Amino acid sequence: MDRIEVIQALIDGRGYRRYLEIGCAGDECFSRVRAAYKVGVDPVVGGTLRMASDEYFAMAVETFDLVFIDGDHRHPQVFRDVCHALRHLSPDGTLVMHDCLPPDAVHESPSLCGTVWRVLAKIRERPDLEAVTADFDYGVGIVRKRPNTAPIRVGLSMDDLIYADLVANREAWMRPVTPARVLEIAEGAKGSGG
């Protein structure tokens, strides 16, 4: 299973129709995702709109059932994208983030996974968001607007977090789940992240 299969399982399982992708370079995901209505935002290539995500969200009025964030991998921009996306997410929608589990510190490079994991760790602190991480394809974060059944306290700002913090707290902070659990979430099963 990879991020594209996660996205499609959520769309199919939950009957989602409206899809937004932030960061479409090469259209690897965007071209393969099947949804009734799709918008893709990338400043260089791919998708349907040629602009930065901040520019798009400044003018956006639409809501989406699923928003996939895979643009700039530095945590300040990812955090802005997440905040904007949550405002444009339908009440039963899902936010999906790629690159939440870099396998080593080298992968924190913005050209690889970056520091996306720091944003997901901070999301896990919020009482109004339920989040898990699919434990494959460099970590696929799945975030829904619903009560957090297992909130954490990170205790550091995103800027102060380091890779060793992720290693020491991987299970508690990221809540890694299997492909089978992802499919349960996609089908709307009750329980953690469902």
C-alpha positions as CSV (number, residue, x, y, z in Angstrom):
1,M,0.0,0.0,0.0
2,D,1.2,3.5,-0.8
3,R,-0.2,7.1,-0.4
4,I,-2.2,6.9,-3.6
5,E,-3.9,3.7,-2.4
6,V,-4.6,5.4,1.0
7,I,-6.2,8.4,-0.8
8,Q,-8.3,6.2,-3.1
9,A,-9.4,3.9,-0.3
10,L,-10.6,7.0,1.7
11,I,-12.4,8.4,-1.4
12,D,-14.1,5.1,-2.3
13,G,-14.8,4.0,1.3
14,R,-16.2,7.3,2.5
15,G,-18.0,8.3,-0.7
16,Y,-15.8,11.4,-1.1
17,R,-16.3,13.5,-4.3
18,R,-14.1,16.6,-3.9
19,Y,-10.3,16.3,-3.8
20,L,-7.6,18.9,-3.4
21,E,-3.9,18.2,-3.7
22,I,-1.2,20.6,-2.6
23,G,2.1,19.8,-4.3
24,C,1.5,17.9,-7.6
25,A,5.0,17.9,-9.2
26,G,4.9,15.3,-11.9
27,D,1.3,14.4,-11.2
28,E,2.3,11.0,-9.8
29,C,-0.7,11.1,-7.4
30,F,-2.9,13.6,-9.0
31,S,-3.2,11.8,-12.3
32,R,-4.0,8.5,-10.6
33,V,-6.6,9.6,-8.0
34,R,-10.1,9.1,-9.1
35,A,-12.6,11.7,-7.8
36,A,-15.6,13.5,-9.3
37,Y,-13.9,16.9,-8.8
38,K,-10.2,17.5,-8.4
39,V,-8.1,20.6,-7.9
40,G,-4.3,20.3,-7.9
41,V,-2.1,23.2,-6.8
42,D,1.6,23.4,-7.7
43,P,3.8,26.4,-8.4
44,V,6.0,24.6,-11.0
45,V,4.3,21.7,-12.7
46,G,1.3,19.3,-12.4
47,G,-2.3,19.6,-11.1
48,T,-4.7,22.2,-12.4
49,L,-3.5,25.5,-10.9
50,R,0.0,27.0,-11.2
51,M,0.5,28.9,-8.0
52,A,1.9,28.5,-4.5
53,S,-0.4,27.0,-1.8
54,D,-0.5,30.3,0.2
55,E,-1.7,32.1,-2.9
56,Y,-4.3,29.5,-3.6
57,F,-5.7,29.4,-0.1
58,A,-5.8,33.2,0.0
59,M,-8.4,33.1,-2.7
60,A,-10.1,29.7,-2.1
61,V,-13.7,29.5,-1.1
62,E,-14.4,25.8,-1.9
63,T,-14.6,22.9,0.6
64,F,-13.1,19.5,-0.1
65,D,-13.7,16.0,1.2
66,L,-10.1,15.0,1.1
67,V,-7.0,17.3,1.0
68,F,-3.6,15.8,0.3
69,I,-0.6,17.8,1.4
70,D,2.7,16.9,-0.3
71,G,4.2,20.3,-1.3
72,D,7.0,22.0,0.5
73,H,8.3,19.6,3.1
74,R,9.6,22.2,5.6
75,H,7.4,22.3,8.8
76,P,6.6,26.0,8.7
77,Q,5.0,25.7,5.3
78,V,3.4,22.4,6.0
79,F,1.9,23.9,9.1
80,R,0.4,26.8,7.1
81,D,-0.9,24.3,4.5
82,V,-2.5,22.2,7.2
83,C,-4.2,25.2,8.9
84,H,-5.5,26.4,5.6
85,A,-6.6,22.9,4.5
86,L,-8.6,22.4,7.8
87,R,-10.6,25.5,7.0
88,H,-11.5,24.1,3.6
89,L,-12.2,20.5,4.8
90,S,-15.8,19.3,4.8
91,P,-17.1,18.3,8.3
92,D,-16.6,14.6,7.6
93,G,-13.5,15.1,5.5
94,T,-10.0,13.8,5.8
95,L,-6.6,15.5,5.6
96,V,-3.8,13.3,4.3
97,M,-0.1,14.2,4.6
98,H,2.9,12.4,3.1
99,D,6.4,12.0,4.5
100,C,5.5,11.8,8.2
101,L,8.0,9.0,9.1
102,P,11.4,9.8,7.7
103,P,13.6,6.7,8.2
104,D,16.6,8.6,9.4
105,A,17.9,12.1,10.0
106,V,19.2,12.4,6.5
107,H,15.6,12.2,5.2
108,E,14.8,15.4,7.1
109,S,16.2,17.2,4.0
110,P,13.5,19.3,2.3
111,S,14.2,17.4,-0.9
112,L,13.2,14.1,0.8
113,C,10.7,13.9,3.7
114,G,11.7,17.2,5.3
115,T,10.3,18.0,8.8
116,V,6.6,17.1,8.0
117,W,6.6,14.8,11.1
118,R,6.9,17.8,13.4
119,V,3.5,19.1,12.2
120,L,1.8,15.8,12.7
121,A,3.3,15.5,16.2
122,K,1.7,18.9,17.0
123,I,-1.6,17.9,15.5
124,R,-1.6,15.0,17.9
125,E,-1.8,17.5,20.8
126,R,-5.1,19.0,19.6
127,P,-8.2,17.8,21.3
128,D,-10.3,18.3,18.1
129,L,-8.3,16.3,15.7
130,E,-7.8,12.5,15.5
131,A,-4.6,11.4,13.7
132,V,-2.7,8.3,12.9
133,T,0.2,7.5,10.6
134,A,0.1,4.8,8.0
135,D,3.4,3.0,8.6
136,F,4.6,2.7,5.0
137,D,5.6,4.9,2.1
138,Y,7.6,7.2,4.4
139,G,4.6,7.7,6.7
140,V,1.1,8.8,5.5
141,G,-0.6,10.9,8.1
142,I,-4.4,10.6,8.2
143,V,-6.2,13.4,10.1
144,R,-9.9,13.8,10.8
145,K,-12.0,16.5,12.5
146,R,-13.2,14.6,15.5
147,P,-12.3,14.2,19.2
148,N,-8.7,13.0,19.8
149,T,-9.0,9.7,21.6
150,A,-5.3,9.6,22.6
151,P,-3.9,13.2,22.9
152,I,-0.2,13.7,23.7
153,R,1.9,16.5,25.0
154,V,5.0,17.1,22.9
155,G,6.3,19.9,25.2
156,L,8.5,21.6,22.5
157,S,7.9,23.9,19.6
158,M,8.2,22.6,16.1
159,D,11.4,24.5,15.7
160,D,12.9,22.9,18.8
161,L,12.1,19.3,17.8
162,I,14.9,17.2,16.5
163,Y,15.0,13.8,14.8
164,A,16.0,12.1,18.1
165,D,12.6,13.2,19.5
166,L,10.8,11.3,16.8
167,V,12.9,8.2,17.3
168,A,12.2,8.3,21.1
169,N,8.5,8.9,20.8
170,R,7.6,7.4,17.4
171,E,4.8,5.0,18.7
172,A,3.1,7.5,21.0
173,W,3.4,10.6,18.8
174,M,2.8,9.2,15.4
175,R,0.4,6.3,16.2
176,P,1.6,4.1,13.3
177,V,-1.0,1.8,11.8
178,T,-1.0,-1.1,9.3
179,P,-2.5,-1.2,5.9
180,A,-5.4,-3.3,7.3
181,R,-6.1,-0.5,9.8
182,V,-6.0,2.1,7.1
183,L,-8.7,0.2,5.2
184,E,-10.8,0.0,8.3
185,I,-10.5,3.8,8.7
186,A,-11.4,4.2,5.0
187,E,-14.5,2.1,5.5
188,G,-15.5,4.2,8.5
189,A,-14.8,1.6,11.2
190,K,-15.1,2.7,14.8
191,G,-12.1,3.1,17.1
192,S,-8.7,4.7,16.8
193,G,-8.6,7.1,13.9
194,G,-11.9,5.7,12.5
